[in-house]
Amino acid sequence: MQLESQIPPPIAELDFTSTEVKKGASYTWEKKYSVVAAYLATGNMRLTAKKTGVNAQTIENWRKSNWWPELVAELKNTDRAELNNKINKLVNIGLNNIEDQLVNGEQVLNQKTGELVRKPVSARDTTNIVTGLMQRQEAINKNELEKEIGKATTQEILKSLAQEFANFNKNKTEVVDLPFVEVVNAIHDEREA
């Protein structure tokens, strides 16, 4: 992955057309993006400075700026999305391969003729494959169900709290105004002379 060639995705509050940085130094957003990516890859400020050619103090100042965490989040989200896409492709290839072998049989070498022939998948292998896939599917469905139940439970708790607050407001006792009586020199009048 070439870091300098990537252009950062737009972030709402940032002006990516500006190249000016405080104290007169000018760096493009592409350079800043590559510095953030290098820092995430190495985790070391000095190594990042050496790799990117940007002063370590400048990088430290950038780390304190408001755009740094946003670029970090964008880079992490981009990497996570790329990884998920690769995993999904591999899973699809694997599932297609399993489907082909279950439907058409495994390819094996016929020792007598030297040709590749299709041999039906054994019952044990088929059972293991199907059982594994069913367990995975069940785990995914259970996870989704737990998420829905968690949302429903939160909603039920909020409704219960709202009802309790409503009951609390209904059960308020009446406030009675008492007349104010002023006692002048009460302690002084009780003293003995």
C-alpha positions in Angstrom: 0.0 0.0 0.0 1.5 3.3 -1.1 0.8 5.9 1.6 1.8 9.1 -0.4 -0.6 8.3 -3.2 -3.7 8.0 -1.0 -5.9 11.0 -0.7 -7.7 11.2 2.6 -11.5 10.8 2.5 -13.4 14.1 3.2 -14.0 14.9 6.9 -16.7 17.4 7.6 -14.9 20.0 9.6 -11.5 19.9 7.8 -10.5 21.9 4.8 -8.4 19.6 2.7 -7.7 22.2 0.1 -5.5 24.2 2.5 -1.8 23.4 2.7 -0.9 26.0 5.3 0.2 24.9 8.7 1.0 27.1 11.7 4.4 28.8 11.9 4.7 29.1 8.1 5.4 25.4 7.3 3.4 24.0 4.5 2.5 20.4 4.0 -0.2 18.9 1.9 -3.0 16.9 3.4 -1.7 13.9 1.4 1.6 14.3 3.4 -0.2 14.6 6.7 -2.2 11.5 5.8 0.9 9.6 5.1 2.5 10.7 8.4 -0.6 9.5 10.3 -0.5 6.2 8.4 3.3 5.8 9.1 2.7 6.6 12.8 0.0 4.0 13.0 2.2 1.5 11.3 5.3 2.1 13.5 3.9 3.5 16.7 7.1 5.5 17.0 7.4 9.3 16.5 11.1 9.4 15.6 10.8 6.5 13.2 7.8 8.1 11.6 9.8 11.4 11.3 12.7 9.5 9.7 10.4 7.6 7.2 8.3 10.6 6.2 10.9 13.4 6.4 8.7 15.5 8.6 10.2 16.9 11.8 9.3 15.0 15.0 8.3 18.2 16.8 5.9 19.0 13.9 4.4 15.5 14.2 4.0 16.0 17.9 2.2 19.3 17.3 0.0 17.6 14.7 -0.9 14.9 17.2 -2.3 17.6 19.5 -4.4 19.1 16.7 -8.1 18.5 16.3 -7.7 16.8 12.9 -5.3 14.1 14.0 -7.8 11.8 15.8 -10.2 12.1 12.8 -7.5 11.0 10.4 -6.6 8.1 12.7 -10.2 7.0 12.8 -10.6 7.3 9.1 -7.4 5.2 8.5 -8.5 2.6 10.9 -12.0 2.4 9.4 -10.5 2.1 5.9 -8.1 -0.6 7.0 -10.9 -2.5 8.7 -13.2 -2.2 5.6 -10.4 -3.5 3.4 -9.7 -6.4 5.7 -13.4 -7.3 5.9 -13.6 -7.2 2.1 -10.6 -9.6 1.7 -12.0 -12.0 4.3 -15.4 -12.0 2.6 -13.8 -12.8 -0.8 -11.9 -15.7 0.8 -14.9 -17.0 2.5 -16.9 -16.9 -0.7 -14.1 -18.7 -2.6 -14.0 -21.3 0.1 -17.8 -21.8 0.1 -17.8 -22.0 -3.7 -15.1 -24.7 -3.5 -17.0 -26.6 -0.9 -20.2 -26.4 -2.9 -18.4 -27.6 -6.0 -16.8 -30.6 -4.2 -20.1 -31.5 -2.5 -22.0 -31.4 -5.8 -19.4 -32.7 -8.3 -17.1 -34.6 -6.0 -13.4 -34.2 -5.1 -10.8 -34.3 -7.7 -8.4 -37.2 -7.2 -5.7 -38.7 -9.3 -6.5 -42.1 -10.9 -3.3 -44.1 -10.4 -4.0 -46.4 -13.3 -4.8 -43.9 -16.0 -3.0 -40.8 -14.6 -6.1 -38.6 -15.0 -7.9 -36.4 -12.6 -11.4 -37.9 -11.8 -14.2 -36.7 -9.5 -14.8 -38.9 -6.5 -18.0 -38.4 -4.5 -17.3 -36.8 -1.1 -17.6 -39.4 1.7 -20.6 -39.3 4.1 -18.3 -38.5 7.0 -16.7 -35.5 5.3 -20.1 -34.3 4.1 -21.5 -34.6 7.6 -18.5 -32.7 9.1 -18.8 -29.9 6.5 -22.6 -29.5 6.9 -22.4 -29.7 10.7 -19.7 -27.0 10.8 -21.6 -24.7 8.5 -24.8 -25.2 10.5 -23.1 -24.4 13.7 -21.6 -21.2 12.2 -25.0 -20.2 10.9 -26.6 -20.8 14.2 -23.9 -18.8 16.0 -24.5 -15.9 13.6 -28.3 -16.0 14.0 -27.9 -16.3 17.8 -25.6 -13.2 17.9 -28.1 -11.2 15.8 -31.0 -12.4 18.1 -29.0 -11.3 21.2 -28.4 -7.9 19.7 -32.2 -7.5 19.0 -33.0 -8.8 22.6 -30.5 -6.3 24.0 -32.2 -3.5 22.2 -35.6 -4.7 23.3 -34.4 -5.0 26.9 -33.0 -1.5 26.9 -36.3 -0.2 25.6 -38.2 -2.2 28.3 -35.9 -0.7 31.0 -36.5 2.8 29.7 -40.2 2.3 29.6 -40.2 0.9 33.1 -38.2 3.9 34.4 -40.6 6.3 32.6 -43.5 4.5 34.3 -41.8 4.7 37.7 -41.1 8.4 37.3 -44.7 9.0 36.3 -45.9 7.1 39.4 -43.5 9.0 41.6 -45.0 12.3 40.3 -48.5 11.1 40.9 -47.8 10.1 44.5 -46.6 13.5 45.6 -48.1 14.7 48.8 -49.8 18.1 49.0 -47.8 21.0 50.1 -49.4 23.0 52.9 -48.5 26.7 53.5 -47.8 27.4 57.1 -48.2 30.9 58.4 -44.9 32.6 59.3 -44.7 33.7 62.9 -41.7 35.8 64.0 -40.4 35.4 67.5 -38.4 38.4 68.6 -35.5 37.8 71.0 -36.8 34.3 71.9 -33.6 33.2 73.5 -33.1 36.6 75.2 -36.6 36.5 76.7 -36.0 33.0 78.2 -32.8 34.0 80.1 -33.0 34.8 83.7 -32.1 38.2 84.8 
